[in-house]
Amino acid sequence: MTETPVSQDSYVIGVDYGTLSGRAVVVRVSDGAELGSAVLEYPHAVMDTTLAATGKRLPPDWALQVPQDYVDVLKSAVPEAVRIAGIDPAAVIGIGTDFTACTMVPTLADGTPLNELPEYADRPHAYVKLWKHHAAQAQADRITELAASRNESWLPRYGGLISSEWEFAKGLQLLEEDPELYNKMDHWVEAADWIVWQLTGEYVRNACTAGYKGILQDGEYPSRDYLAALNPDFADFVETKVEHRIGQLGDAAGRLSAEAAEWTGLPEGIAVSVGNVDAHVAAPAARGVQPGQMVAIMGTSTCHVMNSDKLVEVPGMCGVVDGGIVAGLYGYEAGQSGVGDIFAWYVKNQVPQAYYEAAEEADLSIHQYLTSLIEDQPVGAHGLVALDWHSGNRSVLVDHELSGVVLGTTLTTRAEEIYRALFEATAFGTRVIVETFNASGVPVTEFIVAGGLQKNPFLMQTYSNILRMPISTIASDQGPALGSAIHAAVAAGAYPDVRAAGEVMGKLNKNVFTPDEKAAEAYDRLFAEYRELHDYFGRGGNDVMHRLRQLKREALA
């Protein structure tokens, strides 16, 4: 980190890599003002049915991406954001990035993704495995079961369960399904680190994903002996594919290379902060880094992060990492694999055309229109309860073989009523997470929302009623990008640490939504029904969801 004094007229760039697009934001260092932003939708989007390059069909539960799309964001969105901001690029002192996690890139020693080798263009395992690639569930189950049988000390740090979304499960799947590619691969790289590698020419693993997704605890990964027990050919996975220098959050991973300077139009040699995760960078942007403040980054999925000054085991949490969000505190993470994705799936596949026509006539989006039809209905009047597992369950069950349910439909049930039931289901899922943290001795004292879904007031009020908590919102439309900019400012030496930078550059609207007691009481009754279904289908009362997944795999084999 440089100690050179930084001008108050300096600027930083935050780049947020989401599921479907990458967004760049220009932020003033002195006060966090966001002066310009630009977005690039990934040209290849998410490949979950076929490979874009060849049309090859993918098995169920796959989700792949093309890494060149991430570089294109640097070439397109960054210079456009600077142009819109109207600033002199020479005044930019740093750039920071964040990514959805766990998103994995198999590369050669120089960082070249395997899919860019012509001979591997038709091999699915050569591509980026997006966070919501859930086809490694069988490997994740074995990782958990073996760790539990051996009393591995790291397993309780992840709530007792390892997710199919994470580095080791996806890596083991690669080994067992395409060993040739596994052996060709030199590095198994988080996309958060790969994009920093492209910016600097230096490969540095970030402490956040290494801890939460890469099973790095107290400076150690799972042992060679443990990995060999999973699969003899997996024994050297850590030392040959994963292990690398760890960069701490807020530090500079390196300096902007000449090539990346040409892509972005930014000055060569400026600070590039260590990579990070979209949820975790958003906490300082929302001024939500104090113990007890849970920040929910609500978009296609929801990630819940919070700090504490004590280390405890929370069943089904995604992980707890010392300094995983800010230095000096234990950072906890939980999450829901589908939230906005569920709403998007529903309106795309289940809503009649007549609703779209009515929405257009009313000059509303389909989401706004459905909300308008249902927001004044009394709680429970639709007679429905849903389970929000259309993309599996991340917390607290950690089982991506689970699936969605809508219970109570009749011949009079309307499309907007199911839409509301899905809203409520995601809020119930969050309440399960909050109650689990509370019961484990890590109390949630404040609930803060960042992400695109905060723009729906009815959804936010529903969450407030169901959680029985006030909800504060980040005062920015680009929370993760702002958070990445905050980390860039620290990496450039403008602030001593992330907490100090967040206090100045972060933005929060306090207690925007407060619970309505009558609605909260009604939701308590509906939540009791949700909780019964949650435990019945999710804790072994009925294994039908797993059996249906297996039937699907067999039918499509």
C-alpha positions as CSV (number, residue, x, y, z in Angstrom):
1,M,0.0,0.0,0.0
2,T,1.4,3.4,-1.0
3,E,1.9,6.1,1.6
4,T,1.9,8.9,-0.9
5,P,-0.7,11.6,0.0
6,V,-3.8,11.3,-2.2
7,S,-5.6,14.4,-3.6
8,Q,-9.2,14.9,-2.6
9,D,-10.0,15.3,-6.3
10,S,-8.9,11.7,-6.9
11,Y,-11.2,9.0,-8.2
12,V,-11.4,5.2,-8.1
13,I,-13.2,2.6,-10.2
14,G,-15.3,-0.2,-8.8
15,V,-16.2,-3.1,-11.1
16,D,-19.0,-5.5,-10.0
17,Y,-19.1,-8.8,-11.9
18,G,-22.6,-10.2,-11.5
19,T,-24.3,-13.3,-12.8
20,L,-25.4,-11.7,-16.1
21,S,-23.4,-8.5,-16.5
22,G,-20.5,-6.5,-15.3
23,R,-20.9,-2.9,-14.1
24,A,-18.2,-0.2,-13.7
25,V,-18.8,2.8,-11.4
26,V,-16.6,6.0,-11.0
27,V,-16.4,7.1,-7.4
28,R,-14.9,10.2,-5.8
29,V,-12.5,9.4,-3.1
30,S,-13.3,12.3,-0.8
31,D,-17.0,11.5,-0.2
32,G,-18.0,8.4,-2.2
33,A,-20.0,10.3,-4.8
34,E,-20.9,8.1,-7.7
35,L,-20.3,10.1,-10.8
36,G,-20.8,7.7,-13.7
37,S,-21.6,4.1,-14.4
38,A,-21.8,1.7,-17.4
39,V,-22.8,-1.9,-17.8
40,L,-22.0,-4.7,-20.3
41,E,-24.4,-7.7,-20.5
42,Y,-22.2,-10.7,-21.0
43,P,-22.4,-11.7,-24.7
44,H,-22.5,-15.4,-23.8
45,A,-24.7,-15.0,-20.7
46,V,-25.1,-18.2,-18.6
47,M,-24.7,-21.5,-20.5
48,D,-27.0,-23.9,-18.6
49,T,-28.4,-26.0,-21.4
50,T,-25.9,-25.9,-24.3
51,L,-22.3,-24.7,-25.0
52,A,-22.4,-21.5,-27.0
53,A,-19.4,-22.4,-29.1
54,T,-20.6,-25.8,-30.3
55,G,-24.2,-26.2,-29.3
56,K,-23.3,-29.3,-27.2
57,R,-26.0,-30.1,-24.8
58,L,-25.2,-29.8,-21.1
59,P,-26.4,-32.2,-18.3
60,P,-28.9,-30.9,-15.6
61,D,-27.6,-28.5,-13.0
62,W,-24.7,-27.1,-15.0
63,A,-24.0,-23.4,-15.3
64,L,-21.0,-22.2,-17.3
65,Q,-19.6,-18.9,-18.6
66,V,-17.0,-17.6,-21.0
67,P,-14.1,-15.7,-19.3
68,Q,-13.5,-13.5,-22.3
69,D,-16.9,-11.8,-21.3
70,Y,-15.2,-10.6,-18.1
71,V,-12.4,-9.0,-20.0
72,D,-14.9,-7.3,-22.4
73,V,-16.3,-5.6,-19.3
74,L,-13.0,-3.9,-18.7
75,K,-12.7,-2.9,-22.4
76,S,-16.3,-1.5,-22.6
77,A,-17.9,-0.6,-19.3
78,V,-14.8,1.0,-17.6
79,P,-14.0,3.6,-20.3
80,E,-17.7,4.3,-20.8
81,A,-18.2,5.0,-17.1
82,V,-15.2,7.3,-17.1
83,R,-16.6,9.1,-20.2
84,I,-20.0,9.5,-18.6
85,A,-18.5,10.8,-15.3
86,G,-16.7,13.4,-17.3
87,I,-13.4,13.1,-15.3
88,D,-9.8,13.1,-16.4
89,P,-8.7,9.5,-16.4
90,A,-5.3,10.7,-15.1
91,A,-7.1,11.5,-11.8
92,V,-8.0,7.8,-11.2
93,I,-5.8,6.3,-8.5
94,G,-7.1,2.8,-8.2
95,I,-9.5,0.1,-9.5
96,G,-11.2,-2.7,-7.5
97,T,-13.3,-5.6,-8.5
98,D,-15.7,-8.1,-7.0
99,F,-17.3,-11.3,-8.3
100,T,-20.1,-13.7,-7.6
101,A,-18.6,-16.7,-5.8
102,C,-17.7,-19.5,-6.0
103,T,-17.0,-19.0,-9.8
104,M,-14.1,-21.1,-10.9
105,V,-11.8,-20.9,-13.9
106,P,-9.4,-23.7,-15.0
107,T,-6.3,-22.2,-16.4
108,L,-2.8,-22.9,-17.7
109,A,0.2,-21.6,-15.8
110,D,0.0,-18.2,-17.5
111,G,-3.7,-17.8,-16.7
112,T,-5.1,-18.8,-20.1
113,P,-8.5,-20.4,-19.6
114,L,-8.7,-24.0,-20.9
115,N,-11.7,-23.2,-23.1
116,E,-9.6,-20.8,-25.1
117,L,-7.5,-23.8,-26.4
118,P,-9.2,-24.9,-29.6
119,E,-8.9,-28.6,-28.8
120,Y,-11.0,-28.1,-25.7
121,A,-13.7,-25.8,-27.0
122,D,-16.2,-28.6,-27.0
123,R,-15.4,-29.8,-23.4
124,P,-17.8,-28.4,-20.8
125,H,-15.3,-28.8,-18.0
126,A,-12.9,-26.4,-19.8
127,Y,-15.2,-23.4,-19.1
128,V,-15.9,-21.3,-16.1
129,K,-18.2,-23.0,-13.6
130,L,-20.5,-20.3,-12.3
131,W,-21.5,-20.0,-8.7
132,K,-24.8,-21.7,-9.4
133,H,-23.3,-24.7,-11.1
134,H,-24.8,-27.4,-8.8
135,A,-23.8,-30.5,-10.7
136,A,-21.1,-31.4,-8.1
137,Q,-23.6,-32.2,-5.3
138,A,-22.5,-35.9,-5.2
139,Q,-18.9,-34.7,-4.7
140,A,-20.0,-32.2,-2.0
141,D,-21.8,-34.9,-0.1
142,R,-18.7,-37.1,-0.1
143,I,-16.5,-34.2,1.1
144,T,-18.9,-33.6,4.0
145,E,-19.4,-37.2,4.9
146,L,-15.7,-38.0,5.0
147,A,-14.9,-34.9,6.9
148,A,-17.6,-35.7,9.5
149,S,-16.4,-39.3,9.9
150,R,-12.8,-38.1,10.4
151,N,-13.8,-35.2,12.7
152,E,-12.0,-32.7,10.5
153,S,-11.5,-29.5,12.5
154,W,-12.5,-27.3,9.6
155,L,-15.9,-28.7,9.0
156,P,-17.7,-26.9,11.8
157,R,-16.4,-23.6,10.4
158,Y,-18.8,-24.2,7.5
159,G,-21.8,-25.1,9.5
160,G,-21.1,-28.8,9.2
161,L,-21.8,-29.0,5.5
162,I,-19.8,-28.3,2.4
163,S,-21.6,-26.9,-0.7
164,S,-21.6,-28.1,-4.2
165,E,-21.0,-24.5,-5.2
166,W,-17.5,-24.4,-3.7
167,E,-13.9,-24.9,-5.0
168,F,-13.2,-28.4,-3.7
169,A,-16.5,-30.0,-4.9
170,K,-16.3,-28.5,-8.3
171,G,-12.6,-29.5,-8.5
172,L,-13.3,-33.0,-7.6
173,Q,-16.1,-33.2,-10.2
174,L,-13.6,-32.0,-12.8
175,L,-11.1,-34.7,-11.8
176,E,-13.6,-37.5,-11.8
177,E,-15.5,-36.5,-15.0
178,D,-12.7,-35.2,-17.2
179,P,-9.3,-36.3,-15.8
180,E,-7.5,-35.3,-19.0
181,L,-8.5,-31.7,-18.5
182,Y,-7.8,-31.8,-14.8
183,N,-4.3,-32.9,-15.5
184,K,-3.9,-30.2,-18.1
185,M,-5.0,-27.5,-15.7
186,D,-2.2,-25.7,-13.8
187,H,-4.4,-23.5,-11.6
188,W,-8.0,-23.8,-10.3
189,V,-8.7,-20.0,-10.0
190,E,-11.6,-18.1,-8.5
191,A,-12.9,-15.7,-11.1
192,A,-12.4,-12.9,-8.5
193,D,-8.7,-13.6,-8.7
194,W,-8.5,-14.3,-12.4
195,I,-9.8,-10.9,-13.3
196,V,-7.2,-9.3,-11.0
197,W,-4.6,-11.4,-12.7
198,Q,-5.7,-10.0,-16.1
199,L,-5.4,-6.5,-14.7
200,T,-2.0,-6.8,-13.1
201,G,-0.3,-9.8,-14.7
202,E,0.1,-11.2,-11.1
203,Y,-1.9,-14.2,-9.6
204,V,-2.9,-13.5,-6.0
205,R,-5.6,-15.4,-4.2
206,N,-7.9,-13.3,-2.1
207,A,-8.4,-14.1,1.6
208,C,-12.2,-13.9,1.3
209,T,-12.9,-16.7,-1.3
210,A,-9.9,-18.7,0.0
211,G,-11.6,-18.8,3.4
212,Y,-15.2,-19.1,2.5
213,K,-15.1,-21.2,-0.6
214,G,-11.6,-22.7,-0.6
215,I,-11.6,-24.3,2.9
216,L,-8.6,-22.3,4.2
217,Q,-8.9,-22.0,7.9
218,D,-6.1,-20.9,10.4
219,G,-3.7,-20.9,7.5
220,E,-4.3,-24.5,6.4
221,Y,-6.3,-26.3,3.7
222,P,-7.6,-29.8,4.1
223,S,-4.8,-32.3,4.4
224,R,-3.2,-34.3,1.7
225,D,-4.3,-37.5,3.6
226,Y,-7.9,-36.3,3.7
227,L,-7.9,-35.5,0.0
228,A,-6.3,-38.9,-0.9
229,A,-9.1,-40.6,1.0
230,L,-11.6,-38.8,-1.2
231,N,-9.8,-39.9,-4.3
232,P,-6.2,-40.9,-4.6
233,D,-5.7,-38.7,-7.6
234,F,-7.0,-35.7,-5.6
235,A,-4.3,-36.0,-3.0
236,D,-2.2,-33.1,-4.4
237,F,-5.1,-30.9,-5.4
238,V,-4.1,-28.2,-2.9
239,E,-0.4,-28.1,-3.7
240,T,-0.6,-28.4,-7.5
241,K,-3.9,-26.7,-8.3
242,V,-5.0,-24.3,-5.5
243,E,-2.3,-23.2,-3.1
244,H,-0.9,-19.7,-3.9
245,R,0.0,-16.4,-2.3
246,I,-2.9,-14.9,-0.3
247,G,-3.7,-11.2,-0.5
248,Q,-5.6,-9.5,2.3
249,L,-8.7,-7.5,1.6
250,G,-8.0,-3.8,1.0
251,D,-4.4,-4.5,0.0
252,A,-3.0,-3.9,-3.5
253,A,-2.7,-7.1,-5.4
254,G,-0.4,-5.3,-7.9
255,R,-0.4,-2.4,-10.4
256,L,-2.4,-1.9,-13.6
257,S,-0.4,-3.4,-16.4
258,A,0.3,-1.6,-19.7
259,E,-2.1,-4.0,-21.5
260,A,-4.9,-3.5,-19.0
261,A,-4.3,0.3,-19.1
262,E,-4.9,0.2,-22.8
263,W,-8.1,-1.8,-22.3
264,T,-9.5,0.5,-19.7
265,G,-8.1,3.9,-20.7
266,L,-6.8,4.2,-17.1
267,P,-3.2,5.2,-16.1
268,E,-0.7,2.4,-16.1
269,G,0.7,1.6,-12.6
270,I,-2.4,2.6,-10.5
271,A,-3.3,0.3,-7.6
272,V,-5.4,-2.8,-8.2
273,S,-7.0,-4.1,-5.0
274,V,-7.1,-7.7,-4.0
275,G,-10.1,-9.5,-5.4
276,N,-13.3,-9.9,-3.4
277,V,-16.9,-11.2,-3.4
278,D,-19.8,-9.0,-4.3
279,A,-21.6,-9.6,-1.0
280,H,-18.6,-9.0,1.2
281,V,-17.5,-5.7,-0.5
282,A,-21.0,-4.4,-0.1
283,A,-20.9,-4.4,3.7
284,P,-18.6,-1.3,4.1
285,A,-20.5,0.3,1.2
286,A,-23.6,0.0,3.4
287,R,-21.8,1.0,6.6
288,G,-22.7,-2.5,7.8
289,V,-19.5,-3.8,9.3
290,Q,-20.2,-3.5,13.0
291,P,-21.0,-6.7,15.0
292,G,-24.7,-7.7,14.7
293,Q,-25.3,-5.8,11.4
294,M,-26.5,-8.4,8.8
295,V,-26.2,-7.1,5.3
296,A,-28.3,-9.0,2.7
297,I,-27.2,-8.5,-0.9
298,M,-30.4,-9.3,-2.7
299,G,-30.2,-10.0,-6.5
300,T,-30.5,-13.2,-8.4
301,S,-29.5,-14.9,-5.2
302,T,-29.1,-13.4,-1.7
303,C,-25.9,-13.5,0.3
304,H,-26.1,-12.6,4.0
305,V,-22.9,-11.4,5.7
306,M,-22.2,-10.0,9.1
307,N,-19.3,-9.5,11.6
308,S,-18.9,-10.6,15.1
309,D,-16.1,-10.3,17.7
310,K,-16.5,-14.0,18.6
311,L,-16.1,-17.3,16.9
312,V,-19.0,-19.8,17.1
313,E,-20.5,-22.6,15.0
314,V,-23.7,-21.7,13.2
315,P,-25.4,-24.7,11.7
316,G,-25.7,-24.5,7.9
317,M,-23.7,-21.3,7.5
318,C,-21.6,-20.8,4.5
319,G,-18.6,-20.1,6.6
320,V,-16.9,-18.0,9.2
321,V,-13.5,-16.5,8.4
322,D,-11.2,-14.3,10.6
323,G,-11.0,-11.0,8.7
324,G,-13.3,-12.4,6.0
325,I,-15.1,-9.0,5.6
326,V,-12.9,-6.5,7.6
327,A,-9.8,-7.0,9.6
328,G,-10.1,-7.7,13.3
329,L,-13.6,-9.3,13.2
330,Y,-14.9,-12.7,12.3
331,G,-17.0,-12.5,9.1
332,Y,-20.0,-14.8,8.8
333,E,-21.7,-15.7,5.6
334,A,-25.0,-17.5,4.8
335,G,-27.2,-17.3,1.7
336,Q,-30.1,-18.3,-0.5
337,S,-29.3,-19.8,-3.9
338,G,-32.4,-18.4,-5.6
339,V,-34.3,-15.1,-5.0
340,G,-34.5,-12.8,-7.9
341,D,-33.8,-15.8,-10.1
342,I,-37.0,-17.4,-8.8
343,F,-39.1,-14.3,-9.6
344,A,-37.5,-14.0,-13.0
345,W,-38.2,-17.7,-13.7
346,Y,-41.8,-17.3,-12.7
347,V,-42.6,-14.3,-14.9
348,K,-40.8,-15.8,-17.8
349,N,-42.4,-19.2,-17.7
350,Q,-45.7,-19.0,-15.7
351,V,-47.4,-15.7,-16.3
352,P,-50.0,-15.5,-19.1
353,Q,-49.5,-13.1,-22.0
354,A,-52.6,-11.1,-21.0
355,Y,-50.6,-9.9,-17.9
356,Y,-47.8,-8.6,-20.1
357,E,-50.2,-6.7,-22.3
358,A,-51.9,-5.2,-19.2
359,A,-48.5,-4.2,-17.8
360,E,-47.5,-2.5,-21.0
361,E,-50.8,-0.6,-21.1
362,A,-50.2,0.5,-17.6
363,D,-46.6,1.5,-18.5
364,L,-45.3,-0.9,-15.8
365,S,-42.8,-3.7,-15.9
366,I,-44.3,-7.1,-15.4
367,H,-42.8,-7.3,-11.9
368,Q,-44.3,-3.9,-11.0
369,Y,-47.6,-4.9,-12.5
370,L,-47.9,-8.2,-10.6
371,T,-46.9,-6.4,-7.4
372,S,-49.6,-3.8,-7.9
373,L,-52.2,-6.5,-8.2
374,I,-51.3,-8.2,-4.9
375,E,-49.8,-5.7,-2.5
376,D,-53.1,-4.8,-0.8
377,Q,-54.3,-8.4,-0.3
378,P,-54.4,-9.4,3.4
379,V,-51.7,-11.7,4.6
380,G,-52.7,-15.3,3.9
381,A,-55.6,-14.5,1.7
382,H,-54.1,-16.3,-1.3
383,G,-54.1,-19.6,0.7
384,L,-50.6,-20.5,-0.4
385,V,-47.2,-21.3,1.1
386,A,-44.1,-21.9,-1.0
387,L,-40.6,-23.2,-0.6
388,D,-37.9,-21.1,-2.2
389,W,-35.6,-23.9,-3.3
390,H,-35.9,-23.6,-7.1
391,S,-32.1,-23.4,-7.2
392,G,-31.6,-25.6,-4.1
393,N,-31.0,-24.5,-0.5
394,R,-27.7,-22.8,0.4
395,S,-28.5,-22.1,4.0
396,V,-29.2,-23.6,6.4
397,L,-29.7,-27.0,4.7
398,V,-26.9,-26.8,2.2
399,D,-28.6,-29.1,-0.3
400,H,-28.8,-28.3,-3.9
401,E,-30.8,-31.4,-4.7
402,L,-33.9,-29.7,-3.1
403,S,-36.5,-28.0,-5.3
404,G,-39.3,-25.5,-5.2
405,V,-42.8,-26.1,-4.0
406,V,-46.0,-24.1,-4.1
407,L,-48.7,-25.6,-1.9
408,G,-52.4,-24.6,-1.7
409,T,-53.2,-23.8,-5.4
410,T,-56.8,-24.2,-6.5
411,L,-58.7,-23.4,-9.7
412,T,-59.2,-19.9,-8.5
413,T,-55.5,-19.2,-7.7
414,R,-54.3,-16.3,-9.8
415,A,-50.8,-15.7,-11.2
416,E,-50.1,-12.7,-9.0
417,E,-51.0,-14.7,-5.9
418,I,-48.3,-17.3,-6.6
419,Y,-45.9,-14.4,-7.3
420,R,-46.6,-13.0,-3.9
421,A,-46.2,-16.4,-2.3
422,L,-42.7,-16.7,-3.9
423,F,-41.9,-13.2,-2.4
424,E,-42.9,-14.5,1.0
425,A,-41.0,-17.8,0.6
426,T,-37.7,-16.0,0.1
427,A,-38.4,-13.8,3.2
428,F,-39.3,-16.9,5.2
429,G,-36.0,-18.5,4.1
430,T,-34.1,-15.4,5.3
431,R,-36.0,-15.6,8.7
432,V,-34.8,-19.2,9.1
433,I,-31.2,-17.9,8.6
434,V,-31.7,-15.0,11.0
435,E,-33.2,-17.3,13.7
436,T,-30.4,-19.8,13.3
437,F,-27.8,-17.1,13.9
438,N,-29.7,-15.8,16.9
439,A,-30.0,-19.3,18.4
440,S,-26.3,-19.9,17.9
441,G,-25.2,-16.9,19.9
442,V,-24.5,-14.5,17.0
443,P,-27.4,-12.2,17.4
444,V,-28.7,-10.2,14.4
445,T,-29.4,-6.7,15.7
446,E,-29.8,-4.8,12.4
447,F,-30.9,-5.9,9.0
448,I,-29.5,-4.0,6.0
449,V,-30.4,-4.6,2.3
450,A,-28.3,-3.9,-0.7
451,G,-28.8,-5.1,-4.3
452,G,-31.4,-4.6,-7.0
453,L,-34.3,-6.1,-5.2
454,Q,-34.4,-3.2,-2.6
455,K,-36.1,-1.2,-5.3
456,N,-39.4,-3.0,-4.7
457,P,-41.0,-1.4,-1.7
458,F,-43.6,-4.1,-1.2
459,L,-40.9,-6.8,-1.2
460,M,-38.9,-4.8,1.4
461,Q,-42.0,-4.3,3.6
462,T,-42.8,-8.0,3.3
463,Y,-39.3,-8.8,4.6
464,S,-39.7,-6.3,7.5
465,N,-43.0,-7.8,8.5
466,I,-41.8,-11.4,8.3
467,L,-38.5,-10.7,10.1
468,R,-40.2,-8.5,12.6
469,M,-37.2,-6.1,12.2
470,P,-36.7,-2.6,10.7
471,I,-34.9,-2.7,7.4
472,S,-32.3,-0.2,6.4
473,T,-31.2,0.1,2.8
474,I,-27.9,1.1,1.1
475,A,-28.2,4.5,-0.4
476,S,-26.7,3.4,-3.7
477,D,-27.9,1.5,-6.7
478,Q,-24.5,-0.1,-7.1
479,G,-23.6,-1.4,-3.6
480,P,-21.0,-4.0,-4.7
481,A,-19.3,-1.7,-7.2
482,L,-19.2,1.1,-4.6
483,G,-17.7,-1.4,-2.2
484,S,-15.0,-2.4,-4.7
485,A,-14.3,1.3,-5.2
486,I,-13.9,1.6,-1.4
487,H,-11.3,-1.2,-1.4
488,A,-9.5,0.4,-4.3
489,A,-9.3,3.7,-2.4
490,V,-7.7,1.8,0.5
491,A,-5.3,-0.1,-1.8
492,A,-4.3,3.3,-3.3
493,G,-3.5,4.7,0.2
494,A,-6.3,7.2,0.4
495,Y,-7.6,5.6,3.7
496,P,-5.9,3.6,6.4
497,D,-8.3,0.7,6.3
498,V,-11.6,-0.5,4.9
499,R,-13.7,0.5,7.9
500,A,-12.4,4.1,7.8
501,A,-13.1,4.3,4.1
502,G,-16.6,2.9,4.5
503,E,-17.5,5.5,7.1
504,V,-16.7,8.3,4.6
505,M,-17.6,6.7,1.2
506,G,-20.4,4.3,2.3
507,K,-24.1,5.3,2.3
508,L,-27.0,4.1,4.4
509,N,-30.7,4.9,4.7
510,K,-31.7,3.9,8.3
511,N,-34.9,2.0,9.1
512,V,-36.7,2.8,5.8
513,F,-39.2,0.0,6.5
514,T,-40.6,-1.0,9.8
515,P,-42.8,-4.0,10.7
516,D,-46.6,-3.7,10.8
517,E,-47.7,-5.6,13.9
518,K,-51.0,-7.0,12.4
519,A,-49.2,-8.2,9.3
520,A,-46.3,-9.6,11.4
521,E,-48.7,-11.6,13.5
522,A,-50.4,-13.1,10.4
523,Y,-47.0,-13.9,8.9
524,D,-46.0,-15.7,12.1
525,R,-48.8,-18.2,11.4
526,L,-47.8,-18.6,7.8
527,F,-44.1,-19.0,8.7
528,A,-45.0,-21.9,11.0
529,E,-46.4,-23.7,8.0
530,Y,-43.3,-22.8,6.0
531,R,-41.1,-24.1,8.7
532,E,-43.0,-27.4,8.9
533,L,-42.6,-27.9,5.2
534,H,-39.0,-26.8,5.4
535,D,-38.1,-29.5,7.9
536,Y,-40.3,-32.2,6.3
537,F,-38.8,-32.0,2.8
538,G,-35.4,-30.6,3.9
539,R,-34.4,-32.7,6.9
540,G,-35.3,-36.2,5.8
541,G,-39.0,-36.4,6.5
542,N,-39.6,-37.1,2.8
543,D,-36.8,-37.6,0.3
544,V,-39.0,-37.2,-2.8
545,M,-37.1,-34.2,-4.1
546,H,-33.8,-36.2,-4.3
547,R,-35.6,-39.1,-5.9
548,L,-37.1,-36.8,-8.6
549,R,-33.7,-35.3,-9.3
550,Q,-32.3,-38.8,-9.8
551,L,-35.2,-39.8,-12.2
552,K,-34.5,-36.6,-14.2
553,R,-30.8,-37.4,-14.5
554,E,-31.6,-41.0,-15.6
555,A,-34.1,-39.8,-18.2
556,L,-31.7,-37.3,-19.7
557,A,-28.7,-39.6,-19.6
